[in-house]
Amino acid sequence: MSNNKIVTRNHSRPIKSYVRREGRLTKSQSNALDNLWIKYGVDYQTGVMNFKKIFGRYAPIILDIGVGTGDSTVSHALAHPENNYLAVEVHRPGLGQLLKKIESLSLKNIKLINHDVIDVLETQIPNYSLSQAFIFFPDPWPKKRHHKRRLINKKIFKLMKNKLAAYGRLHIATDWKDYADYINELNDHNSELINLAGKNNFSPRPIWRNKTKYERRGLSLSHKIYDFCYGLP
Ligand SMILES: C[S@@+](CC[C@H](N)C(=O)[O-])C[C@H]1O[C@@H](n2cnc3c(N)ncnc32)[C@H](O)[C@@H]1O
């Protein structure tokens, strides 16, 4: 009997900048997600967000991308109650931690999204709406064969060009020299955003950027820290 089943491979599956590793939720992270998501979470859906409805007010929107446990987001949100912060992270344990911090500090200016930021940018973020976007210490994917997984690529620059408001800024920091050079090269080959420090230059460390465990780890390995600041052409 012949087997008529046609086996196809899905070649169009997009390459992700993260690997799903669930199942490491602690009891308290899980409780936080169960009980606090309703208060601070924004469910992913394919439709443009209404920031006024989500935050209950108009205020500058800062998109913090890949927040981990959100230490940096919390410090910024505390220091700038006049801003609204949208924290995007794919891993739920980090978001569980962050929810606990937000609740204990009664912060009203942070909302969380548990989804791939590329989809979020493509479908949920209104055009020309972001005052700032942060990509601090993105996963470096140091092996050459994994470079295609890096979050910072042509696509995210292109998306950012449409999502930043006039005078909006994209701030990036990494402790990987190779990633930093790669970012400069990327920007060299397209003019979606302007490197405000000048082509191939790095920006001074913004005094307001908080030191997270990723930066501390980089410094402990004697890595230099590379900052970038981009604006619209
Ligand atoms: C190395 S951590 C940095 C955390 C934080 N920004 C800091 O400086 O402490 C990078 C984070 O980006 C998240 N991430 C990677 N790709 C992502 C994506 N496409 N969408 C949302 N989060 C992503 C990872 O899950 C990880 O928690």
The ligand as an ORCA input file, in Angstrom:
! r2SCAN-3c Opt
* xyz 0 1
  C      19.765     39.266     28.640
  S      18.140     39.669     29.075
  C      18.214     41.384     29.460
  C      17.176     41.837     30.454
  C      17.106     43.335     30.754
  N      16.914     44.138     29.573
  C      18.301     43.808     31.522
  O      19.123     44.578     30.979
  O      18.439     43.407     32.689
  C      17.325     39.652     27.475
  C      15.836     39.375     27.584
  O      15.219     39.566     26.305
  C      14.140     38.650     26.208
  N      13.795     38.510     24.776
  C      14.554     37.973     23.808
  N      13.923     38.040     22.627
  C      12.718     38.631     22.860
  C      11.614     38.964     22.027
  N      11.646     38.712     20.717
  N      10.545     39.563     22.563
  C      10.533     39.832     23.905
  N      11.541     39.530     24.760
  C      12.629     38.942     24.241
  C      14.705     37.390     26.836
  O      13.699     36.523     27.258
  C      15.527     37.942     28.008
  O      14.792     37.965     29.194
*
